[in-house]
């Protein structure tokens, strides 16, 4: 088994590493400098970990799968995803990236993790991370991962998010994210947010955001940081900017920054 993960601000990285340690599996970020065709081909089972955005697979992970789709064919999949609270079918939607029968899902599970968006009104105030909440979430995650690993080792098949009700909840959440829904908003939310990263005047052009952006959306040109309309909304730049000079999604500066 090998674990392949994408993590914006650390939650999913933690999940992937704990899972891999318990399973004795190799663990790689999809941002790593690796021969992914060889890595995927060499393993029978692929554990995939990613954060859910509106019950949908983030753009950066979808592009990764598209690039290496042929290598995934015939593989067994364990799909482990992180969420804020409720995501419906956030794990199941990963299978929509493949043809029916192209992959075999042996396990799927959702993990509630800490809030990492510090500029959402009310939400950021109610669910601001603390030392206590971090300890709570990490302990709960480690305990749940151990149960999941034991089940997989014993051949237990569980597919969270694959019921009709879960798919309905996921559809309600995901429709405005990826579908053109004129009755809700003029264009799908994901597409709009790809082009809605703002650099505020207090930016010092230090270049940290450009170095850490998984989509190369932030580029350092002419002494300025310039968005390239290619954001995956992972919030990494918002949480790591030393000046809190970048906003995505909601354009108010974060009250706090999330460092897992």
Secondary structure, DSSP 8 states (H G I E B T S, - for coil): -EEEE--SSSHHHHHHHHHHHHHT-EEEETTSSS-HHHHHHT-SEEEEEEEEETTEE-HHHHHHHHHTHHHHTT-EEEEEEEESS--SSTTGGGGGGS-TTSSEEEEEEEEE-----TTSTTHHHHT---HHHHHHHHHHHHHHHHHHHHHHHTT--EETT-SHHHHHHHHHHHHHHHS--TTT-SS-HHHHHHT--EE-TT-----HHHHH-TT--EEEETTEEEE-S------HHHHH-TT--EE-SS-S--SS----
